[in-house]
Amino acid sequence: MLFDRHANLKYKFGNRHFESEGFYVSTVGVNDVTVRKYIQEQENIILCRINLA
C-alpha cells in the first residue's frame, strides 16, 4: 500500500517491510484492565490501517 502511494520509496527501500508483529512487555504495575485496553487500542489501529487500504 505504501509503495502504491509513494512509488519512489520502492527504489529507496526495496522489498523491506515497514511493520512487524509486536508484543507487549511490562514489568510492574500492570493489571488485566490495562492489558485489555492496550489490546483494544492495537486492534483499533489495525482496523484503521485496513480501512485506509
Secondary structure, DSSP 8 states (H G I E B T S, - for coil): -HHHH-HHHHHHHTT--S---------SS--HHHHHHHHHHHHHHHHHHHHH-
